Amino acid sequence: MFKDIVSPAAQAFIPLKGELAAKLITPGKMILFWDVSELPKKLIELFFNRRFEEFVTVVRIYDVTDIIFNGKNARHFYEITVPYQSGHWFIKGLAPNRSYTAELGVYISEANFFPLFRSNCIQTTKSALLSGIEINRDLIQYQQYEDHPPKWLDHVSTYSYYLESNQLEEKNG
């Protein structure tokens, strides 16, 4: 169905069964692909004894920048209601220089989200225009490095760290 209208180059991003795939398409926009399989629907129906259509299908977008994500420790997340049968959805409004992952799932009740699939992690690009504060902070860090370079730079070896020692001069002298 969906594979018939997608170019061969884009088909490389269509997930295998049981996967949710994320692909960054512009600096602030990604697309999510999932396989519209009957298996997750049947499992949900059998486990919760309700028709799949009774559940609200949502995509959760998690900001997982600089963390090891365990499913509960995202910096923040937001949700978008999506039709499960579509097999794809565009997500826009992503912040620059952030890491995101997504989950496709259903609401079992008002407060209980049940994830079906989790996507790969994507990294948005850094904003092209840095603010004056960011530029100033980077410049200060660079100047501090130039003023006080690490002591090992003068005596570097690919194998070890050397210290200046008077004892070596006395033994060799």
C-alpha positions in Angstrom: 0.0 0.0 0.0 2.3 2.8 1.2 5.4 1.2 -0.4 3.8 1.5 -3.8 3.8 5.3 -3.7 7.2 5.8 -2.1 10.4 6.2 -4.2 12.9 3.4 -4.2 15.4 5.7 -2.3 12.8 6.4 0.4 11.9 2.7 0.7 15.2 2.1 2.5 13.7 3.9 5.5 10.5 1.9 5.6 10.8 -0.3 8.7 10.8 -4.0 9.0 7.9 -5.6 10.8 7.6 -4.6 14.4 9.7 -1.4 14.0 9.2 2.3 14.2 11.7 4.2 12.1 12.5 7.9 12.5 14.3 9.9 9.8 15.2 13.6 10.0 14.0 15.3 6.7 14.7 19.0 7.6 16.4 20.6 10.6 13.1 20.8 12.5 11.1 18.0 10.9 11.2 14.2 11.0 9.1 11.5 9.5 8.1 8.3 11.4 7.4 5.1 9.5 5.8 2.0 11.0 4.6 -1.3 9.6 0.8 -1.5 9.7 0.7 -5.0 11.1 -2.3 -6.9 12.5 -0.1 -8.5 15.1 0.1 -5.6 17.6 -3.6 -4.9 17.1 -4.5 -8.5 17.9 -2.2 -8.6 20.9 -3.8 -5.4 22.3 -7.3 -6.8 21.7 -6.6 -10.1 23.3 -4.7 -8.7 26.3 -7.2 -5.9 27.2 -10.3 -7.6 25.8 -11.3 -4.6 23.8 -11.4 -3.8 20.1 -8.3 -2.0 18.9 -10.4 0.8 17.4 -11.6 1.7 20.9 -8.1 2.9 21.8 -6.5 6.2 21.0 -3.3 5.8 19.0 -0.6 8.3 19.7 3.0 9.1 19.0 5.1 10.3 21.9 8.1 12.4 21.0 10.7 12.3 23.7 13.6 14.7 24.1 16.5 12.4 25.2 19.3 14.8 24.7 22.4 13.8 26.7 20.7 11.0 28.6 20.5 7.2 28.4 16.8 6.9 27.9 15.0 4.2 29.9 11.4 4.9 28.8 10.7 7.2 31.8 13.5 9.7 32.1 13.1 11.9 29.1 13.7 15.6 29.6 10.2 16.1 28.3 7.8 14.7 25.8 4.7 15.6 23.8 2.1 13.6 22.1 0.3 13.6 18.8 -2.8 11.5 18.0 -2.2 9.6 14.8 -4.2 7.1 12.7 -2.5 3.7 13.1 -3.4 2.6 9.6 -1.5 5.5 7.9 1.9 3.8 8.6 3.7 7.2 8.7 3.5 10.6 10.2 5.4 13.9 9.9 6.6 15.5 13.2 7.5 19.2 13.0 8.7 21.8 15.5 11.8 19.9 16.6 14.3 22.1 18.5 17.8 22.5 17.1 20.7 20.5 18.6 18.5 18.0 20.4 18.1 14.2 20.4 14.7 12.7 19.9 13.2 9.3 20.0 9.5 8.4 19.5 7.1 5.7 20.6 3.9 4.6 18.9 1.3 3.4 21.3 -2.2 3.5 22.6 -4.0 4.9 25.6 -5.5 2.1 27.7 -7.2 4.6 29.9 -7.0 8.4 30.3 -3.6 8.2 32.1 -2.1 4.8 31.0 0.0 4.8 27.8 0.9 1.4 26.4 3.8 1.6 23.9 3.9 -0.7 20.9 7.1 0.4 19.1 10.1 2.7 19.9 12.1 4.4 17.2 15.7 4.9 16.7 17.2 8.1 18.1 17.7 11.1 15.8 19.8 14.2 16.3 18.7 17.6 15.0 21.2 19.9 13.6 22.6 22.9 15.5 21.0 26.2 14.7 22.7 28.0 11.9 22.6 31.3 13.8 24.1 31.3 17.3 23.0 33.9 19.8 25.5 36.5 21.0 25.5 34.7 24.4 26.5 31.3 22.9 29.2 32.9 20.7 30.6 34.8 23.8 30.6 31.6 25.9 32.4 29.6 23.2 35.0 32.5 22.8 35.6 32.6 26.5 36.2 28.8 26.6 38.6 29.0 23.7 40.5 31.9 25.3 40.8 30.0 28.6 42.2 27.0 26.7 44.7 29.2 24.9 45.8 31.0 28.1 46.2 27.7 30.1 46.8 24.8 27.7 47.2 21.3 29.3 50.7 20.7 30.7 51.0 17.4 28.8 51.1 19.2 25.4 54.9 19.9 25.6 55.7 16.3 26.5 53.2 14.1 24.7 53.7 10.5 23.7 51.3 8.2 22.0 51.7 5.9 25.0 52.1 7.8 28.2 51.9 11.1 30.1 55.3 12.6 31.0 56.0 14.8 34.0 59.0 17.0 34.3 61.3 15.5 36.9 64.6 16.7 38.4 65.3 13.1 39.3 65.7 12.0 35.7 68.2 14.9 35.0 70.2 13.9 38.1 70.4 10.2 37.0 71.4 11.2 33.4 73.8 13.9 34.5 
